[in-house]
Amino acid sequence: ADCRSNGIGDAFETPEISVSGNLMWIHFRVVFPTGSNFSSADGAFIHVEDASGNVLGGIDWQNGNMRALADSFEEGSVFSQSSGTVYTIDLKIDCSSGEQTELYVDGTLVSTASSSGGTSTPAVIKFKMDDMMGFGEPDRTMYISEFLVDDANTTIGCRVHTATADSDGTYTEMTGTYTAVQDASDTD
């Protein structure tokens, strides 16, 4: 998904995403800030909203710890992460019957939250970064990569992989079998 800067408010958000139902999986890898200000962060990290801007779920901060969020009020148990460590985050937002949010860190379910709201369709992902970002403050730098969104399948265990060409063809004039374009480092 393409992301755009949203100035001083939200750190960035996706354009409206078309999903086929009431389910959205979000996957990314992240390194959290190393500064001392990070340990006191409170507020929104990620909000998933419907097309009208209603919060359906996401990730919230409590004293620098992550927790699942359903609608804008119901919060799950906290997960204490470490600064400067790479984490793989998978977030499941299911709005087929109320709002259920599941937060996975490195493949393990660490926090859940639910509410009895109605059904809705996830449409926009906002990285809010409340109480996290500070312009010109290097100890608040956060790195996010491998951002994936799926509307049907789990993203747990997914990784972005760059395949390098290893072929003997020019344009459409390839010779040989599929192994001619197989990733040179792929052993499968």
C-alpha beads as a LAMMPS data file, in Angstrom:
LAMMPS data file: protein, C-alpha beads

188 atoms
187 bonds

1 atom types
1 bond types

-500.0 500.0 xlo xhi
-500.0 500.0 ylo yhi
-500.0 500.0 zlo zhi

Masses

1 110.0

Atoms # bond

1 1 1 0.000 0.000 0.000
2 1 1 1.170 3.510 -0.744
3 1 1 1.386 5.750 2.295
4 1 1 1.368 9.503 2.469
5 1 1 2.561 11.948 5.071
6 1 1 -0.234 13.674 6.910
7 1 1 1.787 16.516 8.416
8 1 1 1.797 17.104 12.157
9 1 1 -1.394 15.122 12.921
10 1 1 -1.347 11.488 11.856
11 1 1 2.146 10.289 10.975
12 1 1 0.812 8.690 7.763
13 1 1 -2.197 6.857 6.453
14 1 1 -3.097 4.610 3.563
15 1 1 -5.494 5.725 0.892
16 1 1 -8.833 3.916 1.131
17 1 1 -8.240 0.180 0.769
18 1 1 -10.815 -2.074 -0.886
19 1 1 -11.399 -5.254 1.099
20 1 1 -13.829 -7.950 0.059
21 1 1 -15.462 -8.392 3.468
22 1 1 -15.237 -7.496 7.117
23 1 1 -11.741 -8.882 7.757
24 1 1 -8.356 -7.186 7.471
25 1 1 -4.904 -8.520 8.300
26 1 1 -2.011 -6.055 8.591
27 1 1 1.626 -7.165 8.702
28 1 1 4.786 -5.120 9.201
29 1 1 8.196 -5.263 10.813
30 1 1 9.157 -2.483 13.196
31 1 1 12.011 -1.201 15.347
32 1 1 10.722 1.017 18.142
33 1 1 12.501 4.178 19.352
34 1 1 15.380 3.921 21.790
35 1 1 14.782 7.201 23.624
36 1 1 13.600 7.484 27.195
37 1 1 10.479 9.392 26.066
38 1 1 9.201 6.220 24.395
39 1 1 8.631 4.456 27.735
40 1 1 5.895 6.929 28.691
41 1 1 3.996 6.915 25.360
42 1 1 0.208 6.819 25.725
43 1 1 -2.354 6.992 22.941
44 1 1 -2.951 5.591 19.479
45 1 1 -0.299 3.783 17.422
46 1 1 -2.435 2.373 14.599
47 1 1 -6.133 2.883 13.926
48 1 1 -8.112 0.951 11.333
49 1 1 -11.176 2.932 10.308
50 1 1 -14.180 2.411 8.096
51 1 1 -14.847 4.755 5.160
52 1 1 -16.719 7.166 7.490
53 1 1 -13.740 7.523 9.861
54 1 1 -15.112 5.342 12.671
55 1 1 -12.362 3.491 14.551
56 1 1 -12.836 -0.277 14.227
57 1 1 -9.671 -1.457 15.953
58 1 1 -5.933 -1.147 16.056
59 1 1 -2.985 -0.862 18.441
60 1 1 -2.835 1.520 21.381
61 1 1 -0.049 2.555 23.782
62 1 1 -0.134 2.428 27.564
63 1 1 3.048 3.634 29.264
64 1 1 5.071 2.687 26.186
65 1 1 3.536 -0.802 25.897
66 1 1 1.343 -2.056 23.049
67 1 1 -2.163 -3.432 23.395
68 1 1 -4.992 -4.399 21.044
69 1 1 -7.825 -1.909 20.563
70 1 1 -11.414 -2.664 19.478
71 1 1 -13.560 0.265 18.354
72 1 1 -12.094 3.272 20.144
73 1 1 -12.669 2.154 23.741
74 1 1 -12.108 -1.573 24.393
75 1 1 -8.454 -2.361 25.114
76 1 1 -6.655 -5.653 25.591
77 1 1 -3.770 -6.678 27.831
78 1 1 -0.439 -4.930 27.328
79 1 1 2.667 -6.331 25.646
80 1 1 6.002 -4.960 26.847
81 1 1 8.351 -4.589 23.908
82 1 1 11.989 -3.529 23.994
83 1 1 13.436 -0.465 22.314
84 1 1 15.822 -1.065 19.430
85 1 1 14.556 -4.632 18.801
86 1 1 13.060 -5.775 15.470
87 1 1 9.522 -7.128 15.867
88 1 1 7.148 -8.678 13.356
89 1 1 3.631 -7.380 13.980
90 1 1 0.448 -8.995 12.645
91 1 1 -2.869 -7.337 13.402
92 1 1 -6.218 -8.987 12.679
93 1 1 -9.316 -6.768 12.581
94 1 1 -12.544 -8.781 12.231
95 1 1 -15.746 -6.733 11.971
96 1 1 -18.126 -9.501 10.881
97 1 1 -19.903 -9.485 14.266
98 1 1 -18.847 -6.527 16.381
99 1 1 -15.165 -5.620 16.383
100 1 1 -12.516 -8.170 17.353
101 1 1 -8.837 -7.292 17.291
102 1 1 -5.963 -9.732 17.708
103 1 1 -2.374 -8.496 18.066
104 1 1 0.417 -10.945 17.239
105 1 1 4.085 -10.217 17.912
106 1 1 6.621 -12.506 16.242
107 1 1 3.793 -14.961 15.500
108 1 1 2.470 -15.169 19.081
109 1 1 -0.944 -13.817 20.119
110 1 1 -0.175 -11.216 22.822
111 1 1 -3.341 -9.121 23.140
112 1 1 -7.019 -9.274 22.166
113 1 1 -9.869 -6.800 22.414
114 1 1 -13.499 -6.942 21.351
115 1 1 -16.650 -4.876 21.357
116 1 1 -20.255 -5.579 20.529
117 1 1 -20.529 -2.920 17.823
118 1 1 -22.199 -3.587 14.499
119 1 1 -20.621 -4.924 11.344
120 1 1 -18.447 -2.691 9.215
121 1 1 -15.778 -2.822 6.525
122 1 1 -12.174 -1.785 7.289
123 1 1 -11.081 0.857 4.785
124 1 1 -8.226 3.086 6.036
125 1 1 -5.118 2.380 8.136
126 1 1 -3.747 5.337 10.094
127 1 1 -0.383 5.224 11.807
128 1 1 -1.221 7.772 14.505
129 1 1 2.055 7.662 16.484
130 1 1 0.465 9.572 19.402
131 1 1 3.054 10.598 21.972
132 1 1 5.743 8.848 19.912
133 1 1 7.052 11.195 17.293
134 1 1 9.223 14.216 17.889
135 1 1 10.560 16.295 15.021
136 1 1 14.335 16.552 15.214
137 1 1 14.555 14.078 18.091
138 1 1 16.712 11.155 16.928
139 1 1 15.830 9.024 19.958
140 1 1 12.238 8.847 18.689
141 1 1 13.056 7.367 15.278
142 1 1 10.891 4.377 14.357
143 1 1 11.522 2.114 11.365
144 1 1 8.681 0.234 9.659
145 1 1 9.115 -2.162 6.740
146 1 1 7.398 -5.060 4.950
147 1 1 3.964 -3.468 5.173
148 1 1 1.332 -5.943 3.879
149 1 1 -2.471 -5.903 3.945
150 1 1 -4.712 -8.922 3.246
151 1 1 -8.465 -9.320 3.443
152 1 1 -8.762 -13.092 3.623
153 1 1 -5.618 -14.926 4.681
154 1 1 -3.494 -14.649 7.767
155 1 1 -0.309 -12.650 7.372
156 1 1 1.434 -14.526 10.191
157 1 1 4.731 -15.862 8.878
158 1 1 4.652 -13.731 5.729
159 1 1 7.811 -11.956 4.609
160 1 1 8.606 -9.687 1.715
161 1 1 11.174 -11.281 -0.543
162 1 1 13.008 -9.664 -3.427
163 1 1 13.589 -12.139 -6.229
164 1 1 16.564 -11.507 -8.469
165 1 1 16.371 -12.446 -12.118
166 1 1 18.456 -15.346 -13.363
167 1 1 17.261 -15.778 -16.941
168 1 1 18.635 -16.035 -20.415
169 1 1 15.830 -14.211 -22.214
170 1 1 15.295 -10.790 -23.707
171 1 1 11.803 -9.335 -23.285
172 1 1 9.483 -12.203 -24.270
173 1 1 12.172 -14.301 -25.960
174 1 1 12.981 -16.474 -22.957
175 1 1 14.520 -19.860 -23.544
176 1 1 14.351 -22.790 -21.174
177 1 1 11.969 -23.708 -18.361
178 1 1 10.769 -21.831 -15.302
179 1 1 14.146 -22.528 -13.663
180 1 1 15.647 -19.960 -16.043
181 1 1 13.843 -17.220 -14.085
182 1 1 13.998 -18.860 -10.658
183 1 1 15.686 -16.782 -7.952
184 1 1 19.380 -17.627 -8.011
185 1 1 19.402 -17.943 -4.199
186 1 1 16.211 -20.054 -4.056
187 1 1 16.888 -23.695 -3.260
188 1 1 13.262 -24.896 -3.554

Bonds

1 1 1 2
2 1 2 3
3 1 3 4
4 1 4 5
5 1 5 6
6 1 6 7
7 1 7 8
8 1 8 9
9 1 9 10
10 1 10 11
11 1 11 12
12 1 12 13
13 1 13 14
14 1 14 15
15 1 15 16
16 1 16 17
17 1 17 18
18 1 18 19
19 1 19 20
20 1 20 21
21 1 21 22
22 1 22 23
23 1 23 24
24 1 24 25
25 1 25 26
26 1 26 27
27 1 27 28
28 1 28 29
29 1 29 30
30 1 30 31
31 1 31 32
32 1 32 33
33 1 33 34
34 1 34 35
35 1 35 36
36 1 36 37
37 1 37 38
38 1 38 39
39 1 39 40
40 1 40 41
41 1 41 42
42 1 42 43
43 1 43 44
44 1 44 45
45 1 45 46
46 1 46 47
47 1 47 48
48 1 48 49
49 1 49 50
50 1 50 51
51 1 51 52
52 1 52 53
53 1 53 54
54 1 54 55
55 1 55 56
56 1 56 57
57 1 57 58
58 1 58 59
59 1 59 60
60 1 60 61
61 1 61 62
62 1 62 63
63 1 63 64
64 1 64 65
65 1 65 66
66 1 66 67
67 1 67 68
68 1 68 69
69 1 69 70
70 1 70 71
71 1 71 72
72 1 72 73
73 1 73 74
74 1 74 75
75 1 75 76
76 1 76 77
77 1 77 78
78 1 78 79
79 1 79 80
80 1 80 81
81 1 81 82
82 1 82 83
83 1 83 84
84 1 84 85
85 1 85 86
86 1 86 87
87 1 87 88
88 1 88 89
89 1 89 90
90 1 90 91
91 1 91 92
92 1 92 93
93 1 93 94
94 1 94 95
95 1 95 96
96 1 96 97
97 1 97 98
98 1 98 99
99 1 99 100
100 1 100 101
101 1 101 102
102 1 102 103
103 1 103 104
104 1 104 105
105 1 105 106
106 1 106 107
107 1 107 108
108 1 108 109
109 1 109 110
110 1 110 111
111 1 111 112
112 1 112 113
113 1 113 114
114 1 114 115
115 1 115 116
116 1 116 117
117 1 117 118
118 1 118 119
119 1 119 120
120 1 120 121
121 1 121 122
122 1 122 123
123 1 123 124
124 1 124 125
125 1 125 126
126 1 126 127
127 1 127 128
128 1 128 129
129 1 129 130
130 1 130 131
131 1 131 132
132 1 132 133
133 1 133 134
134 1 134 135
135 1 135 136
136 1 136 137
137 1 137 138
138 1 138 139
139 1 139 140
140 1 140 141
141 1 141 142
142 1 142 143
143 1 143 144
144 1 144 145
145 1 145 146
146 1 146 147
147 1 147 148
148 1 148 149
149 1 149 150
150 1 150 151
151 1 151 152
152 1 152 153
153 1 153 154
154 1 154 155
155 1 155 156
156 1 156 157
157 1 157 158
158 1 158 159
159 1 159 160
160 1 160 161
161 1 161 162
162 1 162 163
163 1 163 164
164 1 164 165
165 1 165 166
166 1 166 167
167 1 167 168
168 1 168 169
169 1 169 170
170 1 170 171
171 1 171 172
172 1 172 173
173 1 173 174
174 1 174 175
175 1 175 176
176 1 176 177
177 1 177 178
178 1 178 179
179 1 179 180
180 1 180 181
181 1 181 182
182 1 182 183
183 1 183 184
184 1 184 185
185 1 185 186
186 1 186 187
187 1 187 188
